[in-house]
Amino acid sequence: MTVLTQLREIALQKSQGLPDDDFTLCGQWTCDLLFSPNKGERVFEYSVLLMQTLAQGACYCALGRPALRKEFIGQDIRELTAPDSDFEVAMLDTIYSGFAHSSQEEHILVGNSVVKAQQRAAIVVNEVMRQLQDLPRRPKVVHVGVVGNILKQLSESGMEVYATDLDPQLVDHRIHSVDIQNGAQHNYELIGSSDLALITGMTLATGTLDDILQTARESNTKVVIFAETGAWLGQEYCQSFGVDAVISEPFPFYIFEGTSIIRVHRKD
């Protein structure tokens, strides 16, 4: 059973006894973006699918810009059949937004995206270092899905850092003193030989999360997920799937001026 299927089953169990109105889908949005907060960052080019019941769930789309489904509005989101994995993840994230959540840390970021980009990178890297603080040697970390500001702070941390991506404009280039390798060719090899894999929530939508977690379990590699996609799933990842830590950033993301909230969930 895949992680996506298990999350769906857990969601249906957890929602029993809660008001049906809490799961009425009242909104859908897509947002196309080209974004780079500073010169040290790549240009992100994505479509984001957002859904809203009481709060918003989100998925960075692996399949391109989706067509919105008007017939879904006003329906119980738990009873809808997702047309693809992007919809499935956005819908699940929205369902989980209706549950009670607890986290070990909560960070409130206020200001413009330039400032918040550095702040959220520091939160992610600090958690990576926290997870590896008891290692009696120099840690080896692989960053799957390059975020330039995070990679810069990782490379300055003193850890041995590797990075992979699927973007041909990044692969085989050196960014912040780290060589970017082809993720399709090297992800599992590097995850298996690293002390920690830092991955994105989008791995759930691409269908690669299952193999990543399996490889990590077999290799005793810690996993930290940074999740804008599926941000509300953070607590469940840790409790049900053994993910060591999840840094969750629900919508509205740091790319928008104003207030962003980042929560840190841990297995232990």
SVG drawing of the C-alpha trace seen along z (x, -y; Angstrom):
<svg xmlns="http://www.w3.org/2000/svg" viewBox="-23 -43 57 45">
<polyline fill="none" stroke="black" stroke-width="0.4" points="0.0,0.0 1.5,-3.4 2.0,-6.3 -0.7,-8.2 -3.2,-5.3 -2.4,-5.0 -2.8,-8.8 -6.3,-8.5 -7.4,-5.7 -6.1,-7.5 -7.9,-10.7 -11.2,-8.9 -10.8,-7.3 -9.8,-10.6 -12.7,-12.5 -15.3,-10.2 -17.4,-12.0 -16.3,-15.5 -19.0,-17.8 -19.6,-17.1 -19.7,-20.8 -16.0,-21.0 -15.2,-19.0 -17.3,-20.9 -15.1,-22.1 -15.8,-25.8 -12.8,-26.9 -10.3,-25.9 -7.4,-28.0 -4.4,-27.5 -1.4,-29.8 1.3,-29.9 4.5,-31.3 8.0,-32.3 9.9,-33.3 13.4,-33.9 13.7,-35.9 17.4,-36.7 20.5,-36.1 21.4,-33.0 18.2,-31.2 17.0,-29.4 14.0,-30.6 11.1,-28.4 8.6,-27.7 5.5,-25.8 1.8,-25.7 0.2,-25.3 -3.2,-23.8 -5.1,-25.1 -8.2,-23.8 -10.2,-25.1 -12.6,-23.7 -11.9,-25.4 -8.3,-26.1 -6.3,-25.7 -4.4,-22.6 -1.8,-22.8 0.1,-20.8 2.9,-22.0 1.8,-20.3 4.0,-17.6 1.7,-17.2 1.4,-20.8 -1.4,-23.3 -4.6,-21.4 -8.1,-22.2 -10.3,-23.2 -13.4,-21.1 -16.5,-23.3 -18.6,-20.3 -16.5,-19.6 -17.6,-22.9 -20.1,-22.3 -19.3,-18.6 -17.8,-16.6 -14.1,-16.5 -13.8,-13.1 -16.2,-11.6 -14.6,-13.1 -12.5,-11.0 -9.3,-12.8 -8.5,-12.8 -4.8,-12.6 -2.1,-12.6 -1.9,-16.5 -5.6,-16.7 -5.3,-13.8 -2.5,-15.4 -4.2,-18.9 -7.5,-17.2 -5.7,-15.2 -3.9,-18.2 -7.2,-20.1 -8.8,-17.2 -5.9,-17.1 -6.1,-20.9 -9.4,-20.2 -7.8,-18.0 -6.2,-19.0 -2.4,-19.5 0.5,-19.9 4.1,-20.7 7.4,-21.0 8.1,-24.4 6.2,-27.2 7.9,-30.1 6.1,-33.3 7.8,-35.0 6.8,-38.5 8.0,-40.8 9.0,-40.5 10.0,-37.3 13.7,-38.3 13.9,-38.3 11.7,-35.3 13.7,-33.2 16.7,-33.5 14.7,-32.9 13.0,-29.7 16.3,-28.4 17.8,-28.8 14.9,-26.9 15.4,-24.0 19.2,-23.8 19.0,-24.1 16.6,-21.1 19.0,-19.1 21.9,-19.9 19.7,-19.1 18.9,-15.7 22.6,-15.0 24.0,-16.6 24.9,-13.3 26.8,-11.9 30.4,-11.4 31.8,-12.4 31.2,-14.8 27.7,-14.2 26.9,-13.5 23.6,-15.1 21.9,-14.9 19.5,-17.7 16.9,-16.3 15.3,-19.1 17.6,-22.1 16.5,-25.2 19.4,-27.6 19.1,-29.4 18.9,-26.2 21.8,-24.7 23.9,-27.7 23.4,-27.5 23.9,-23.7 27.2,-24.1 28.4,-26.7 27.4,-24.4 30.5,-22.2 28.6,-19.1 29.5,-17.1 26.7,-18.1 25.4,-16.5 22.5,-17.7 20.2,-16.3 17.6,-17.8 15.7,-16.9 15.9,-20.4 18.4,-20.1 19.3,-23.8 20.7,-22.8 22.1,-19.3 25.9,-19.1 26.3,-22.7 28.0,-23.8 25.8,-25.9 27.1,-27.3 30.1,-25.0 28.0,-21.9 27.8,-19.9 24.2,-19.2 23.7,-15.6 20.8,-14.1 18.2,-12.9 16.8,-10.3 20.2,-8.6 21.7,-9.3 18.9,-9.9 18.7,-6.4 22.5,-5.8 23.1,-9.1 20.2,-8.6 21.5,-5.1 25.0,-6.4 24.0,-9.6 23.3,-10.2 20.3,-12.4 18.1,-13.1 16.5,-16.5 13.6,-16.1 10.5,-18.2 6.8,-17.5 6.4,-17.3 7.8,-13.8 4.4,-12.6 2.8,-14.0 5.6,-12.6 5.2,-9.1 8.8,-8.9 8.3,-9.2 7.6,-5.5 11.0,-4.5 12.8,-7.3 11.4,-6.2 12.2,-2.5 15.7,-3.3 16.2,-5.4 14.9,-2.6 17.2,0.0 20.2,-2.4 19.4,-3.8 19.3,-7.3 17.3,-10.0 14.7,-11.8 13.7,-15.5 10.8,-16.7 10.3,-20.4 6.7,-20.6 4.7,-23.3 3.0,-20.6 1.1,-18.6 2.1,-20.9 -0.8,-19.7 0.5,-16.1 3.6,-16.8 2.4,-15.3 1.1,-12.2 4.4,-11.7 6.2,-11.5 3.7,-9.4 2.7,-6.9 5.6,-6.7 8.7,-7.2 9.9,-10.4 12.3,-12.0 11.2,-15.6 8.9,-17.7 9.1,-21.4 5.6,-22.4 4.8,-25.7 1.1,-25.9 -0.3,-28.5 0.2,-31.5 3.8,-30.6 6.9,-32.8 6.8,-34.1 4.0,-36.5 4.7,-39.6 3.1,-39.4 2.9,-36.7 4.0,-33.0 3.8,-30.2 6.4,-27.4 5.9,-24.5 8.4,-21.8 7.1,-18.3 9.4,-15.5 9.1,-11.8 10.6,-11.9"/>
</svg>
